Amino acid sequence: MVDFYDGRTTEAPVLEPSHPLRNAFTRYGRYAASHVLSTLLISVAVASVLLYPFPFLYTSDFTNGASSLPRHVWTDAHLLDDKVTAEPDVIMRSIWIHGSYFQALKKDVLLGALELQDELLGPTINFSPRQQPDSLEIPAEATKFLTLKQRDSLHVVNGLTNQSWFFHSPLQYWSCSSDLLERDHDILATVNQRKNQPTSVNVTLRHSIVFSGKRFEDRRLVAADALVITLIHRRDSLVGSIWQERVQTLANRMAHKWKVITPQEGRPSQLYEFQFRLMSKVDAILLGSAYLLVFIYFLFSLSKLRAVKSKVGLMVTVVAQIGLAIISSFTICAILKIDLSRIPRLGYPVVIFSMSLENIFRLINAVILTPPEDSTSNRIGHAFGETATIALASVAQNLLILFGLARVVSSGVSAFCTFAAIAIVFDFFYLSTFFLTVLSVDVRRTELSDALAKASIRSHTPSHDNPPRQSWLDSMLQGKIAMSTRIAGTVVMIGFVLIAQWHFFENDSVSKAFRRLIQMTHKHNDSRSAQSSLLVEVHQARSPTSWLRLQDHETAREVINIIKPAAYSYTARVFDPYIFVLKGSDRMLSAHEPLFSPAIYDFVRHQLTPFFVTTLVVTALVRLLMNYLLWDQLSETEDINTRPNSMLRVRTLYGGHQLDVALLTASSTGHLVSVGLDRIIRVWNIKDTGRDYVLGADENSPRIPFPVLAICIEDENNWLALLTMDRVLLWNLVDLRWGPSIKVEPYRHKPEVFFFGNDDCTTIPSLILVRRDGVITELRPELGESSSYVIPEESAVASVDALAEKAFPPKIMTSTREGQVHLITQDGYDWVSSAINANPSQFMKEREFISIQALPELSFFLVIRSQTVDLVDSQTHKAIYTFKVDPILPKSLKAFHSRPRRMRCGSVALWSFTIAYLNTYTRDLVVQTYSPQNEDESLCFCDPDSLTRKTCCPWKRAKETRRIIKNPGVWLALPSGIMVGVRKKMPPKQSMNGYSHPPPSTQFNGLRNRRQIHHTVSPSQPPHDDWEAWMFSHFGGKKDTWETTPLCLDTEDDGHLFITSLGPMANAGSSSIAVGLSNVIKIITVGHERFETEDATVPGSGLLAIGSRRRKGPSSLRAKPSIPFKKCC
């Protein structure tokens, strides 16, 4: 069954996911994305096989047996309608002289041909007809006999008249001299050396016009089947009349020596038109406009893509794919002996570009619309399965159209249709191999994780207060209306074919041209049958008609310059030749006509070994280059522990600790640091297959005093800080060296916050430590100094969080056990404290526990109470909104939101905001998401008492959606907003689907339970087998996604100790979390992980952001103090 989107006839039909063809393409796309290197090497090998022969199969020399490259001209030789009554520009008569089969270059044949030539034209030895103008002898009246002077006076070299004439003959290589022929001991050498010899009228004696049935080896003529002597004359030429009378007489008189085949009765002549037209200004403007439109469409479509790693790289890949398809098609056309030289070379790429771009961008957009948390291979497979069927249908449609057009258009345009058909097939092949693998690498590098969020951001783009009605074009340019290009390439293809055909028939009326198109196929068939019956007796290697069509275009240009200097074409009345076969010749087929062009056989003889070597070397070099450039991203196989269609992957870091893991932290570059109860500090490189080392194991390393109270990592300079009882130790994770250590006051209260500051004046940023007793200590390692500040309230700190934005002073918000909230801001080396009275009095409770959550991207804090959450501005110290929540388990709340952006009113705005917390009584995870009521609105962080624009949605009007997850265990939120956790498996009687549904008013909308697996726990099952990892996503407001996977595989023996509870959990990169499971560490990844130093949530990207103590850059969307934060350097 085929579904049609929106009922629009121009939209491509999409097969259902269960369709066998779509399933096959999906499996292939998944395989190609999983085996990038193998698939890429196949495409590179095929491209090498087809690109290497290209320069050996094409040439600009028309005399060496290779195919001719297209140039900037329109050329053709086609048969005109018999009903055309216009006088031809010239008349062509010829005789063909044959010896034995392909033995026309024997001396006896050449001497016999010279005898026939002199009988028809008179003596031609050392033929030089040019005479002085005052010595010309023009016959006064028609006569059957001409003197040599009269004959030469009528030659076209002495002036173009209605009686002018000239001729081509292979005997002119020897100046039409029998003596020179007799003395020539190497006929073939003479023929090849003088192939560019001009005649008296500057017409080059190319092999194509003086020989028929040629054979070449090594770009040299080695044999010919017939000698062709051609007379070209004007309508009233006396030489032409004499030729016509003498040739029949000669046929009867030479019957003892020659077997003569006269032209077929009833068809003495045919009218041909020969064209050689340079590209006009109109042609240049049309082609230039076509290229400009394709380029604009390409850039326009490219500008709409916000989720590619490198747009320049994408452009290079697209151009490379289309270039490979074009050159590969040229090679195949050369092998099949298809003449592509009749249409300008600039016409070939534009058609292929227009047809290829629609498939390319359809595939990219399909990848963007796949769930960003899914694995790369699944995303590529799903997108390719959806779009490949459309592309295949488009290919089949275009092939049928080209087949039909090729049957009715002229021969030159028909060759173009054949080329386009071959190029379309190759383009689909390279799309399915080369481009698909490059795209999968780009997806693997970027994960395209912000694509859906960007789409939602665009749908939430604020409109004007009174927006005027937009036109269709404006809406399309803004991306609100999809610009369908399914038939754009087909339209361009048909349009170009019609334009090309019009170039050859532009002098005809519309009805005449249409009638010619209808009759063209029948005429070709009739002519072929007539020719075959005419010359079957002599087994001609090439018929006269096919010989005419093979005339090179330079000859046509030279003839035009002689008879119609200002024109681009001429018409010729071509009489069928008289064929003279030397008696005693063997015309039986001694060898079959070669299947391929001579250049193919030359290539096989001389280039076969270099060809195979080059192909192998190029393939090997590409493999080495890809291994070098993408050594950390290419993977030939999927993880064996990953189920098909699963987004969750779990791997184990084991053998690093003998006792339980106590502390964990990770950097965005792939370094993971674990501290165990066995007093081992181990650094893991999870980016590079988990290689690890023990910190402090070197003999020259300083002693690390235990216990280690806290650890943190600074991402910019890769410093690891270890807080012990009496000092802070620094270790560089990249340079693998120790930094300076600094003492701290020992035996103080437990640290609540330990993080790096934002001092850009030093190589090692300062460290900030906040203890439970309210003491803030700033440590400056490079100076070996420290300073402390005591929060005014003498009470233990209950909760603390910090904002550490680069180039701005750190801000720390704390809450005490008495319910007091303080905001402490650094001013130089001093700290300034301000009391915050954020909560309204109606929510006030005596000695209520308050916790703090920082929102670094917004410069806001969340002040969390038991049943309310205040959103507090860190600059104005005001709460702009209070969220009502279920009873919150202390310190369980986490918040994440879409990327902020600035509204026209100056306020920061979001399109979604989520808080997640544990219910105090049920221990269920409650997920509350806030979004605007209308799609054209945004959640604004402005003062609720101030006036707002229509596009700003106040928080009190925000739409709230609640989800509840049973038994969440321990969990974290990834930067993309996906929630990942670890929990004990639920017995089947307690949970049928892994999480519960809220009441109907807050039900999941379109919940998608992708991998919901239940395991019955047997009494003998080891305790650690009870654990499972889960992920939950409601990214971009799309369908919710829920998936679980076992934390420990049945086949895995990683040396777990007895497990009663989970260890520490930390974010590791953009798509992974690390969790301690007794003495091992589990890395849980959603989709494909990439470890990069840049911030995964760039301002304005649309990615969901979560509260974090990690050092980040300043938010450019938030108004900052007028005086920048300064410190002494």
Secondary structure, 3 states (H helix, E strand, C coil): CEECCCCCCCCCCEECCCCHHHHHHHHHHHHHHHCHHHHHHHHHHHHHHHHCCHHHHEECCCCCCCEECCCCEEEEEEECCCCCCCCCCEEEEEEEEECCCCCCCCHHHHHHHHHHHHHHHCCCCCCCCCCCHHHCCCCCCCCCCCCHHHHHHCEHHHCCCCCCEEEECHHHHHCCCHHHHHHCCCHHHHHHHCCCCECCCCCECCHHHHEEEEEEECCEEEEEEEEEEEEEECCCCHHHHHHHHHHHHHHHHCCCCEEEECCCCCCCEEEEEEEEEECCHHHHHHHHHHHHHHHHHHHHHHHCCCCCCCHHHHHHHHHHHHHHHHHHHHHHHHHCCCCCCCCCCCHHHHHHHHHHHHHHHHHHHHHHCCCCCCCHHHHHHHHHHHHHHHHHHHHHHHHHHHHHHHCCCCHHHHHHHHHHHHHHHHHHHHHHHHHHHHHHHHHHHHCCCCHHHHHHHHHCCCCCCCCCCCCHHHHHHCCCCCCCCCCHHHHHHHHHHHHHHHHHHCCCCHHHHHHHHHHHHHHHHHHHHHHHHHCCCCCCCCCHHHHHHCCCHHHHHHHHHHHCCCCCEEEEEEECCEEEEECCCCCCCCCCCCCCCHHHHHHHHHHHHHHHHHHHHHHHHHHHHHHHHCCCCCCCCCCCCCCCCCCEEEEEECCCCCCCEEEEEECCCCEEEEEECCCCEEEEECCCCCEEEECCCCCCCCCCCCCCCEEEEECCCCEEEEECCCEEEEEECCCCEECCCEECCCCCCCEEEEEECCCCCCCCCCEEEEECCCEEEEEECCCCEEEEEECCCCCCEEEEEEECECCCCCEEEEEECCCCEEEEEEECCEEEEEEECCCCHHHCCCCCCCEEEEECCCCEEEEECCCEEEEEECCCCCEEEEEECCCECCCCCEEEECCCEECCCCCEEECCEEEEEEECCCCCEEEEEEECCCCCCEEECCCCCCCCCCCEECHHHCEEEEEEECCCCEEEECCCCCEEEEEECCCCCCCCCCCCCCCHHHCCCCCEEEECCCCCCCCCCCHHHHEEEEEEECHHHCCCEEEEEECCCCCCCCCCCCCCCCCCEEECCCCEEEEEECCEEEEEEECCCCCCCCCCCCCCCCCCEECCCCCECCCCCCCCCCCCCCCCC
